[in-house]
C-alpha cells in the first residue's frame, strides 16, 4: 500500500478520529441530535486512476486523486434515512455521467438528500480555474448552479468541519 501524506488525507484521518464505531453525532438547526455514519471504501491505485483518465479523456485534480488513493469512494454523514453525501468510486462515476450532462462534467459526489451533484469540470483542471461545481437538480444542465472558488481539498475540509452541511448554500 502506498502511503499518502496530504491535506486531503489529514482531514480524512481527523474525521476518522472523531468517529465512534463509524458514527458521529450531529445536530440540526432546531438543535435536534442525531447519529450519522461515515464509511470508506478500499483505496484505488494510481494505475486504475491513470487507466480511468485515459479511457474517459478526463482530467482529475491532484487533491481528488489523493482522495481516491486513500478511499475509492465513501459515504459521509449518512443519517438513518440514507441522506448524506455519497462520494462516488471510480466505477460509479461513468455510470452517473448521464447523456444530458456536458461531456466535461465529471460527477464525483451525490448529495443524496436532494439529488444534487458536485462535479469536476475537466476542462478547468489544467488551467487551474474553478473546476469544482455544484448543480441543483431543478435547473437545466447547461450551466452549474454554483462554480466554487475553492479546490477539492478545501471543499472536503469544509464538509468535514460542518459535518455534512451544504455550506455553499449558506447566506452571510
C-alpha positions in Angstrom: 0.0 0.0 0.0 1.3 3.5 -0.9 1.5 5.9 2.0 0.0 9.3 1.1 0.5 12.4 3.1 -1.6 15.3 2.1 -4.1 17.9 3.3 -6.9 15.6 2.0 -5.6 12.6 4.0 -5.0 14.7 7.1 -8.7 15.8 7.0 -9.9 12.3 6.4 -7.8 11.0 9.3 -9.1 13.8 11.6 -12.6 12.8 10.7 -11.9 9.1 11.4 -10.6 10.1 14.9 -14.0 11.7 15.6 -16.0 8.6 14.7 -17.3 6.2 17.3 -17.9 2.9 15.5 -18.2 4.8 12.3 -20.8 7.2 13.7 -20.7 10.9 14.6 -23.3 12.9 16.5 -24.7 15.9 14.6 -27.4 18.5 15.3 -29.7 20.3 13.0 -30.8 24.0 13.0 -33.5 23.1 15.6 -30.8 21.6 17.9 -32.0 18.0 17.5 -29.3 15.5 17.9 -28.9 12.5 15.6 -26.3 10.0 14.5 -24.8 9.9 11.1 -22.4 7.3 9.7 -19.2 7.6 7.7 -17.9 4.6 5.7 -14.9 4.4 3.5 -14.0 2.0 0.6 -10.8 0.4 -0.2 -8.3 2.7 -1.9 -7.8 2.6 -5.7 -4.4 2.5 -7.3 -2.6 5.1 -9.4 -2.7 2.7 -12.3 -6.5 2.5 -12.0 -6.8 6.3 -11.9 -4.4 6.6 -15.0 -6.5 4.0 -16.9 -9.7 5.8 -16.0 -8.3 9.2 -17.2 -7.1 7.6 -20.4 -10.4 5.8 -21.1 -12.6 8.8 -20.4 -10.2 11.5 -21.6 -11.0 13.4 -18.4 -8.5 15.3 -16.2 -8.7 15.0 -12.5 -7.2 17.4 -9.9 -4.4 16.1 -7.7 -6.4 16.5 -4.4 -9.2 14.4 -5.8 -6.7 11.7 -6.9 -5.3 11.8 -3.4 -8.8 11.1 -2.1 -9.2 8.1 -4.4 -5.8 6.7 -3.4 -7.0 6.9 0.3 -10.6 5.7 -0.3 -12.2 4.9 -3.6 -15.5 6.4 -2.7 -17.2 7.0 0.7 -20.5 7.7 2.4 -20.2 10.7 4.5 -22.6 11.9 7.2 -25.4 9.4 6.2 -28.3 9.5 8.5 -30.8 6.8 9.4 -32.9 7.7 6.3 -30.0 7.4 3.9 -29.4 11.1 3.4 -25.9 12.4 3.3 -23.1 12.5 0.8 -22.1 9.7 -1.5 -18.6 10.2 -2.9 -18.5 8.1 -6.0 -16.0 5.4 -6.6 -14.2 5.4 -10.0 -16.5 2.8 -11.5 -19.6 4.7 -10.3 -18.6 8.0 -12.0 -19.1 6.7 -15.5 -22.5 5.2 -14.6 -23.6 8.6 -13.1 -22.4 10.6 -16.2 -25.7 10.8 -17.9 -26.3 11.8 -21.5 -27.8 15.1 -20.6 -24.6 16.3 -18.9 -22.0 18.3 -20.6 -19.1 15.9 -21.7 -16.6 17.7 -19.4 -18.7 17.5 -16.2 -17.5 14.6 -14.0 -19.9 13.7 -11.3 -18.0 13.0 -8.1 -20.4 13.5 -5.1 -24.1 12.8 -4.9 -25.9 14.9 -2.3 -28.4 12.1 -1.5 -30.7 14.5 0.4 -31.7 16.4 -2.7 -30.4 14.5 -5.7 -27.9 17.3 -6.4 -24.3 16.6 -7.5 -20.9 18.0 -7.1 -19.0 17.9 -10.4 -15.4 18.5 -11.6 -15.2 20.5 -14.8 -12.5 18.5 -16.6 -11.8 21.4 -18.9 -10.8 23.7 -16.0 -8.4 21.3 -14.2 -5.2 22.0 -16.1 -5.8 25.8 -16.3 -6.1 26.0 -12.5 -9.5 27.5 -12.9 -12.5 27.0 -10.7 -13.0 23.3 -11.6 -15.4 22.3 -8.8 -19.1 22.9 -9.3 -22.4 22.2 -7.6 -25.5 21.7 -9.6 -29.1 21.9 -8.3 -31.1 19.2 -9.9 -34.0 21.6 -10.5 -32.0 23.6 -13.1 -31.0 22.9 -16.6 -27.7 21.3 -17.2 -26.2 23.9 -19.4 -24.5 25.8 -16.5 -23.7 24.8 -13.0 -25.8 26.3 -10.2 -22.5 27.4 -8.5 -18.9 27.3 -9.5 -16.8 27.1 -6.4 -13.7 29.3 -5.9 -12.1 26.6 -3.7 -10.4 23.3 -4.7 -11.4 19.8 -3.7 -9.3 19.6 -0.6 -10.8 22.8 0.8 -14.3 21.6 -0.1 -13.7 18.3 1.7 -12.2 20.1 4.7 -15.3 22.4 5.0 -17.7 19.4 4.5 -16.0 17.7 7.4 -15.9 20.7 9.7 -19.6 21.4 9.1 -20.4 17.7 9.5 -22.1 17.4 6.2 -23.9 20.7 6.0 -24.3 22.2 2.5 -22.2 25.2 3.5 -22.3 26.6 -0.1 -26.0 27.4 0.4 -25.5 29.4 3.5 -26.1 33.1 3.3 -24.0 35.7 5.1 
